[in-house]
Amino acid sequence: MGRRVQKGDGADDPAPSSPDTGAPSIEIFETLDFIFIRVPIQEESMLTGLKIFHTSLQVMLKSFPKPDSEQVIRLPSPVRRKGTTAKYRDGILEIRLLKKSEHEMTEVGIDF
């Protein structure tokens, strides 16, 4: 899988590519608030059965690019559990993930 990581400042950091597995080239774009993953889809029929899952540090594309395969994409920053969207348009599947704020605070109660 070849992929290009593009930071919000426009600098490209190409990731090493693995042997050709038939998977399309995936691009990851990071902005201040979001991470965008752009997956070229050769045929709309490839979306049939595709399921998208994610943890805070990776995205899994199940049944992609083939029905019995899985594609795992590592994310450059942690993302939130909610707020992820996926849209297919003009041959591109775009997944938008909301980044976690580095300044999130959680109050810890004290037991007496």
TORROTI-928971 format. One record per residue (C-alpha): x, y, z; residue number from 0; residue in one letter. Coordinates in steps of 0.2 Angstrom, whole numbers, plus 5000, padded with zeros to 4 digits. Layout:
// residues N
{r {X,Y,Z},NUM,'a'}
...
***
This chain:
// residues 112
{r {5000,5000,5000},0,'m'}
{r {5008,5016,4995},1,'g'}
{r {5002,5031,5004},2,'r'}
{r {5006,5050,5006},3,'r'}
{r {5004,5059,5022},4,'v'}
{r {5001,5078,5019},5,'q'}
{r {5002,5089,5034},6,'k'}
{r {4991,5105,5035},7,'g'}
{r {5006,5115,5030},8,'d'}
{r {5007,5107,5013},9,'g'}
{r {5023,5097,5017},10,'a'}
{r {5023,5079,5010},11,'d'}
{r {5030,5065,5020},12,'d'}
{r {5029,5049,5009},13,'p'}
{r {5027,5033,5019},14,'a'}
{r {5036,5018,5013},15,'p'}
{r {5026,5007,5002},16,'s'}
{r {5023,4988,5004},17,'s'}
{r {5022,4976,4989},18,'p'}
{r {5008,4978,4978},19,'d'}
{r {4992,4970,4986},20,'t'}
{r {4980,4976,4973},21,'g'}
{r {4975,4990,4985},22,'a'}
{r {4973,5008,4979},23,'p'}
{r {4985,5022,4984},24,'s'}
{r {4978,5030,5000},25,'i'}
{r {4982,5048,5005},26,'e'}
{r {4980,5055,5022},27,'i'}
{r {4979,5074,5025},28,'f'}
{r {4980,5081,5042},29,'e'}
{r {4973,5099,5047},30,'t'}
{r {4972,5107,5063},31,'l'}
{r {4955,5099,5068},32,'d'}
{r {4953,5084,5056},33,'f'}
{r {4962,5070,5047},34,'i'}
{r {4956,5066,5030},35,'f'}
{r {4958,5049,5021},36,'i'}
{r {4956,5049,5003},37,'r'}
{r {4954,5031,4995},38,'v'}
{r {4952,5030,4976},39,'p'}
{r {4938,5018,4971},40,'i'}
{r {4940,5011,4954},41,'q'}
{r {4922,5004,4953},42,'e'}
{r {4907,5009,4963},43,'e'}
{r {4904,4991,4965},44,'s'}
{r {4919,4990,4977},45,'m'}
{r {4909,4999,4990},46,'l'}
{r {4897,4984,4991},47,'t'}
{r {4900,4976,5008},48,'g'}
{r {4914,4989,5013},49,'l'}
{r {4913,4992,5031},50,'k'}
{r {4923,5006,5040},51,'i'}
{r {4929,5005,5058},52,'f'}
{r {4941,5015,5068},53,'h'}
{r {4950,5016,5084},54,'t'}
{r {4959,5032,5091},55,'s'}
{r {4974,5027,5081},56,'l'}
{r {4969,5017,5065},57,'q'}
{r {4956,5015,5052},58,'v'}
{r {4951,4998,5046},59,'m'}
{r {4942,4995,5029},60,'l'}
{r {4934,4978,5029},61,'k'}
{r {4930,4969,5013},62,'s'}
{r {4942,4981,5004},63,'f'}
{r {4949,4980,4991},64,'p'}
{r {4943,4962,4989},65,'k'}
{r {4928,4954,4998},66,'p'}
{r {4939,4943,5010},67,'d'}
{r {4952,4956,5014},68,'s'}
{r {4955,4970,5026},69,'e'}
{r {4965,4987,5024},70,'q'}
{r {4972,4995,5040},71,'v'}
{r {4977,5013,5040},72,'i'}
{r {4988,5020,5054},73,'r'}
{r {4983,5038,5059},74,'l'}
{r {4996,5052,5062},75,'p'}
{r {4986,5059,5077},76,'s'}
{r {4973,5052,5089},77,'p'}
{r {4955,5055,5084},78,'v'}
{r {4938,5055,5093},79,'r'}
{r {4926,5041,5094},80,'r'}
{r {4912,5051,5087},81,'k'}
{r {4911,5064,5073},82,'g'}
{r {4918,5053,5059},83,'t'}
{r {4910,5054,5041},84,'t'}
{r {4913,5045,5025},85,'a'}
{r {4907,5052,5008},86,'k'}
{r {4909,5044,4991},87,'y'}
{r {4910,5056,4976},88,'r'}
{r {4919,5056,4959},89,'d'}
{r {4928,5040,4962},90,'g'}
{r {4935,5045,4979},91,'i'}
{r {4930,5039,4996},92,'l'}
{r {4934,5052,5008},93,'e'}
{r {4934,5048,5027},94,'i'}
{r {4935,5063,5039},95,'r'}
{r {4940,5060,5057},96,'l'}
{r {4939,5073,5071},97,'l'}
{r {4955,5074,5080},98,'k'}
{r {4956,5074,5099},99,'k'}
{r {4960,5090,5107},100,'s'}
{r {4977,5089,5117},101,'e'}
{r {4970,5100,5130},102,'h'}
{r {4955,5089,5135},103,'e'}
{r {4953,5088,5154},104,'m'}
{r {4944,5075,5164},105,'t'}
{r {4940,5078,5182},106,'e'}
{r {4945,5065,5194},107,'v'}
{r {4934,5063,5210},108,'g'}
{r {4942,5059,5227},109,'i'}
{r {4934,5045,5237},110,'d'}
{r {4933,5048,5256},111,'f'}
***
